Each structure stands twice: as C-alpha cells, then as structure tokens.
Amino acid sequence: MSKITTLITFIFLFAINIYAQEPIVIKEGFGTTYMQDGELLTQQDLKFILSESHEAISEYNKSMVHNVIGSVFAGAGGFCVGYPIGTMLGGGDPNWGMAGIGAGLMCVAIPFSIAAKNKLTNAVNIYNDMLNEENSISINFGPTENGIGLCLRF
C-alpha cells in the first residue's frame, strides 16, 4: 500500500510541474520585446497567451487600439513633414505650414504610443499576477501537526 501512495505522490508532484507556466518577461532596449521561457514572442503569440485571462486580453486589445491611432497620426505627420522637405530638395517651393501641421500630428501620436506601451505592459503584468495566484501551491516535507510528513498548501 505504501508503494502505491509513494507512486501517487510522485505523479502528483510531477503533474504540478508539467502544468506550471512561465511568466512573460519584458525586455526593454531600443524597443520592447516580450519573452517567455527564453523564446521571443510575436504579437500573435502574445495575444494567444494573454487570452487565458479576460482582464489581460481586454487590456491588450485597448493597447492595440491606441497603437493603431498613434500609428495613423504618426504616419500622416511623417507625410506632412516629408513632402515639403522633398519639395525643397527637388528645387520647388515648399509649404512649411504643411510641415508644421505634420510636426503637430507627430506630437499628437506620442501620447497614444506611450499609452499603447503602458497598456501592453499592464496586460503582461496582469497575466503574470494571475500565474502567481494559480501557482501558489507549496509542498513541504517536515514537521506537521501529527508528526513528520508531507504538507501540501494551496
């Protein structure tokens, strides 16, 4: 009977490790990258992983909306600045008012880009916190109320 109990205990211990998930690591440099278990995550991978938590995927979707809005403003601003510069380099008469509007559009894009990054970081933190809550099982061998034994806490 004790061999069966020992076998069941080891199966249980290994089963906990099989279903354990690694947190997502945020690495910042010239850009923000997201890694899990040593592998670089694409946007599709990140979305799939974050979909395990309703709150995290909601924050991820808000981040993508802010990212699109910021990209539209930045792209329009870049065009409005680049067109007069190209006209000037080509020997024409540039419309500097258009360049000023473009600079303004690029300034409007900055808060949206910052908000998108912050919301995506928040989504990853929500997911990592969810993992910490789920993986709060501890198994200890030592003194218990009835003597020495295996203590499982969750």
C-alpha positions as CSV (number, residue, x, y, z in Angstrom):
1,M,0.0,0.0,0.0
2,S,2.9,2.4,0.8
3,K,4.3,1.9,-2.7
4,I,1.0,3.0,-4.3
5,T,0.9,6.0,-2.1
6,T,4.5,6.9,-3.0
7,L,3.8,6.4,-6.7
8,I,0.7,8.6,-6.5
9,T,2.6,11.3,-4.6
10,F,5.4,11.4,-7.2
11,I,2.9,11.5,-10.1
12,F,1.1,14.4,-8.3
13,L,4.4,16.3,-7.8
14,F,5.4,15.9,-11.5
15,A,1.9,16.9,-12.6
16,I,2.3,20.2,-10.9
17,N,5.5,20.9,-12.7
18,I,4.0,19.9,-16.1
19,Y,1.2,22.4,-16.0
20,A,3.4,25.2,-14.5
21,Q,3.6,28.2,-16.9
22,E,6.4,30.6,-17.1
23,P,5.8,34.3,-16.7
24,I,6.3,36.7,-19.6
25,V,9.5,38.7,-19.3
26,I,9.6,42.3,-20.6
27,K,13.0,43.3,-22.1
28,E,13.5,47.0,-23.0
29,G,16.2,48.4,-25.2
30,F,15.7,50.1,-28.5
31,G,12.3,48.5,-28.4
32,T,10.2,46.5,-26.1
33,T,10.4,42.7,-26.5
34,Y,8.4,40.0,-24.7
35,M,9.9,36.6,-23.9
36,Q,8.5,33.5,-22.3
37,D,10.7,30.5,-21.4
38,G,13.6,32.1,-23.3
39,E,11.8,32.5,-26.6
40,L,10.9,35.8,-28.3
41,L,7.1,36.2,-28.5
42,T,5.4,37.6,-31.6
43,Q,2.2,39.7,-31.4
44,Q,0.1,36.7,-32.3
45,D,1.9,34.5,-29.6
46,L,1.4,37.3,-27.0
47,K,-2.3,37.6,-27.9
48,F,-2.8,33.9,-27.6
49,I,-1.1,33.6,-24.3
50,L,-2.8,36.7,-22.8
51,S,-6.2,35.3,-23.9
52,E,-6.1,33.0,-20.9
53,S,-7.1,36.0,-18.8
54,H,-10.2,38.0,-19.7
55,E,-8.7,41.1,-18.0
56,A,-5.3,40.8,-19.7
57,I,-6.7,40.3,-23.2
58,S,-9.0,43.3,-22.6
59,E,-6.0,45.4,-21.7
60,Y,-4.1,44.0,-24.7
61,N,-7.0,45.0,-27.1
62,K,-7.0,48.5,-25.7
63,S,-3.3,48.7,-26.3
64,M,-3.7,47.7,-29.9
65,V,-6.4,50.4,-30.4
66,H,-4.1,53.0,-29.0
67,N,-1.2,51.7,-31.2
68,V,-3.3,52.0,-34.4
69,I,-4.5,55.5,-33.5
70,G,-0.9,56.6,-32.8
71,S,0.4,55.0,-36.0
72,V,-2.2,56.8,-38.1
73,F,-1.2,60.2,-36.6
74,A,2.5,59.4,-36.9
75,G,2.2,58.3,-40.5
76,A,0.1,61.3,-41.5
77,G,2.5,63.6,-39.7
78,G,5.5,62.0,-41.3
79,F,4.0,62.5,-44.7
80,C,3.1,66.1,-44.0
81,V,6.7,66.8,-42.9
82,G,8.4,64.8,-45.6
83,Y,6.5,66.2,-48.5
84,P,7.7,69.8,-48.1
85,I,11.3,68.6,-47.4
86,G,11.2,66.5,-50.6
87,T,9.8,69.5,-52.5
88,M,12.6,71.7,-51.2
89,L,15.3,69.1,-52.1
90,G,13.8,68.9,-55.6
91,G,14.2,72.6,-56.0
92,G,10.5,73.5,-55.6
93,D,8.8,76.0,-53.2
94,P,7.9,74.0,-50.0
95,N,4.8,74.6,-48.0
96,W,6.2,74.9,-44.5
97,G,2.8,75.3,-43.0
98,M,2.1,71.7,-44.0
99,A,5.4,70.7,-42.3
100,G,4.2,72.5,-39.1
101,I,0.9,70.6,-39.2
102,G,2.8,67.4,-39.7
103,A,5.0,68.1,-36.7
104,G,1.8,68.7,-34.7
105,L,0.4,65.4,-35.8
106,M,3.5,63.6,-34.8
107,C,3.3,65.3,-31.3
108,V,-0.3,64.0,-31.0
109,A,0.9,60.5,-31.8
110,I,3.4,60.4,-28.9
111,P,0.8,60.1,-26.1
112,F,-1.1,57.3,-28.0
113,S,2.2,55.4,-28.4
114,I,3.1,55.7,-24.8
115,A,-0.4,54.7,-23.7
116,A,-0.2,51.6,-26.0
117,K,3.1,50.6,-24.5
118,N,1.8,51.1,-20.9
119,K,-1.4,49.1,-21.5
120,L,0.5,46.3,-23.1
121,T,2.9,46.2,-20.1
122,N,-0.1,46.3,-17.8
123,A,-1.7,43.3,-19.7
124,V,1.5,41.3,-19.3
125,N,1.6,42.2,-15.6
126,I,-2.0,41.1,-15.1
127,Y,-1.2,37.7,-16.8
128,N,2.0,37.3,-14.6
129,D,0.0,38.1,-11.5
130,M,-2.6,35.5,-12.5
131,L,0.1,32.9,-12.8
132,N,1.4,33.8,-9.4
133,E,-2.0,33.3,-7.9
134,E,-2.5,29.9,-9.6
135,N,0.9,28.6,-8.8
136,S,0.7,29.3,-5.1
137,I,0.9,25.6,-4.2
138,S,3.7,24.6,-1.9
139,I,4.8,21.1,-0.9
140,N,7.0,20.8,2.1
141,F,8.4,17.8,3.9
142,G,8.8,18.4,7.6
143,P,7.0,18.7,10.9
144,T,3.2,18.7,10.8
145,E,0.5,18.8,13.5
146,N,0.6,15.0,13.6
147,G,4.3,14.5,13.5
148,I,6.7,14.4,10.4
149,G,5.1,14.3,7.0
150,L,4.4,15.8,3.6
151,C,2.5,19.1,3.9
152,L,0.6,20.4,0.8
153,R,-0.5,24.1,1.0
154,F,-2.6,26.0,-1.6
